[in-house]
Amino acid sequence: ESPSVFFYLIKMSNAKLFYRAFLKEAKSFSNYNLREYIKRRVKHGFMSNANVSDPEALKSLYSKAQEDLILVKRQSILYSLYGRRVKNVVEVSNLGL
């Protein structure tokens, strides 16, 4: 019984950390569409895996989350260097123009 409690605690703490890290990285995208897309995908991914309790599945989800977070960080850096600087309609209307 204690291993399941241990994995549950690891799952909850890591899930919250990864969720916050993904949302923080999503904020770094200047493009509204990319930012909102990443937020939606993160929320959907975490909600769809909320009931996973198998230790092996948790390990694979943990390693996948690490890889995906590195990917999002890398893409935010690349997009900040080479992305479009033109704002879309939603961003312009949020500025009050």
N, C-alpha and C positions, 0 to 999 in steps of 0.2 A: 504494500500500500504506500509506503514512503517514496518509492521511485516515481509513482504517478503524481504525487503531490509535488515532488521536486521538479518534474518536467512541467507541471502546470505553472509553478512559480516562474520558472525560466521562460516559459511561453508568454506569460502575461507581461513580465518586465521587458523582455526583448521585443515583443510585439509593440508595446507602447513606445519604446525607444525608436524602433524602425519607423513606425507610423509618423512620429514627430519629425524624424530626420527626413523622410520623404516629403512631407508637407513643407518643411523648411527649404528644401532644395527646389520644390516646385515654385516657391515664391521668388527664386532667383532668376526665373525665366522672364524676360521682358515682354515676350509675346503672350497676349491674353489667351489665345486659343491653346497654345502649348501648356501654359500654366494650368488652365482649367482641365485640360485633357489628363494631365498627370494627376491632378487631385482626384478626378473621377476614377481613374484606373487604380489609384492607391486605395481609395475607399472601397471600391468593388473587390479588389484582391483581398483586403483584410477581412471584409465582411464574409466573403465566400469561404475563407479558411478559419473562421472564428471557432468552429466546433471540432477542429482537428485535435486529437488527443494521443495519437500513436507517436511514441518517441522517435521512431525512424522517420516518420513523415515530418515531425517537427524539426528534426535535424536538416532534412532536405529543404524545408521551407526557410529555415534560418540561412543556409548557404545561398539559396536563391535570392533571398532578400538582400544579403550582402552584395552579391553580384549586381543586382538591379540598382541598388543604391549607388554603387560605383559608376554604373552606366549613366544614371541620371546626373550625377555630379559632372562626369566627363562631358555629357551632352550640354549641360548648362554653360560650361566653360566654352565649348566650341560655339554654341549659339550666341554667346555674348561677344565672341570675336568676329563671327561671320554672318550672324543673323540679320534680318531686315531691321532697319531703324524706323520704318514707317509705321505709325500707329494705325490700328484698324478702327472701325466705326464705334465699337463698344468702348474702347479706351478713350477715344476723343470725346464721346458723349459723357463719360465719367469725369472728365476734366472740367465740364461745365462750359464748353465752347459752343 
